[in-house]
Amino acid sequence: MKAMLNARSKRGQSGLHYSLTPTVSVYTFTNDMGRPRITQHDRRSILFPLRLSPRETAFFSRKARDLGESVASVLRNGGMLYIKMRGKDGSQKRKEKKQ
């Protein structure tokens, strides 16, 4: 009882004060804390070798730093955008104007 009284009360200048709420420990750890787990389907585990010249490497590094992203993220997103911009069959055939 004395430990319980000490945890919930405090002596001040004008006498004994009692807390209206129970003491809460803010240092609790559970299994679901932090970053959520990545599913097996979304996990990035395969490396794709890509050869770049020093000029290309410097260009991508500089532009990625300016964007605040990693070079891998820029190349990944750029590759996806490139494929999406292509036609359904993967070509960029221009339609000729009929005269």
MODELLER restraints for C-alpha pairs under 7 A, 6 or more apart:
rsr = mdl.restraints
at = mdl.atoms
rsr.add(forms.Gaussian(group=physical.xy_distance, feature=features.Distance(at['CA:7:A'], at['CA:23:A']), mean=6.98, stdev=0.5))
rsr.add(forms.Gaussian(group=physical.xy_distance, feature=features.Distance(at['CA:8:A'], at['CA:18:A']), mean=5.84, stdev=0.5))
rsr.add(forms.Gaussian(group=physical.xy_distance, feature=features.Distance(at['CA:8:A'], at['CA:19:A']), mean=5.27, stdev=0.5))
rsr.add(forms.Gaussian(group=physical.xy_distance, feature=features.Distance(at['CA:8:A'], at['CA:22:A']), mean=6.89, stdev=0.5))
rsr.add(forms.Gaussian(group=physical.xy_distance, feature=features.Distance(at['CA:8:A'], at['CA:23:A']), mean=6.94, stdev=0.5))
rsr.add(forms.Gaussian(group=physical.xy_distance, feature=features.Distance(at['CA:9:A'], at['CA:16:A']), mean=6.80, stdev=0.5))
rsr.add(forms.Gaussian(group=physical.xy_distance, feature=features.Distance(at['CA:9:A'], at['CA:17:A']), mean=5.43, stdev=0.5))
rsr.add(forms.Gaussian(group=physical.xy_distance, feature=features.Distance(at['CA:9:A'], at['CA:18:A']), mean=4.36, stdev=0.5))
rsr.add(forms.Gaussian(group=physical.xy_distance, feature=features.Distance(at['CA:9:A'], at['CA:19:A']), mean=5.91, stdev=0.5))
rsr.add(forms.Gaussian(group=physical.xy_distance, feature=features.Distance(at['CA:10:A'], at['CA:16:A']), mean=5.96, stdev=0.5))
rsr.add(forms.Gaussian(group=physical.xy_distance, feature=features.Distance(at['CA:10:A'], at['CA:17:A']), mean=5.29, stdev=0.5))
rsr.add(forms.Gaussian(group=physical.xy_distance, feature=features.Distance(at['CA:10:A'], at['CA:18:A']), mean=6.60, stdev=0.5))
rsr.add(forms.Gaussian(group=physical.xy_distance, feature=features.Distance(at['CA:11:A'], at['CA:17:A']), mean=6.09, stdev=0.5))
rsr.add(forms.Gaussian(group=physical.xy_distance, feature=features.Distance(at['CA:60:A'], at['CA:71:A']), mean=6.27, stdev=0.5))
rsr.add(forms.Gaussian(group=physical.xy_distance, feature=features.Distance(at['CA:61:A'], at['CA:71:A']), mean=6.00, stdev=0.5))
rsr.add(forms.Gaussian(group=physical.xy_distance, feature=features.Distance(at['CA:64:A'], at['CA:70:A']), mean=5.72, stdev=0.5))
rsr.add(forms.Gaussian(group=physical.xy_distance, feature=features.Distance(at['CA:64:A'], at['CA:71:A']), mean=5.42, stdev=0.5))
rsr.add(forms.Gaussian(group=physical.xy_distance, feature=features.Distance(at['CA:64:A'], at['CA:74:A']), mean=6.36, stdev=0.5))
rsr.add(forms.Gaussian(group=physical.xy_distance, feature=features.Distance(at['CA:86:A'], at['CA:92:A']), mean=5.86, stdev=0.5))
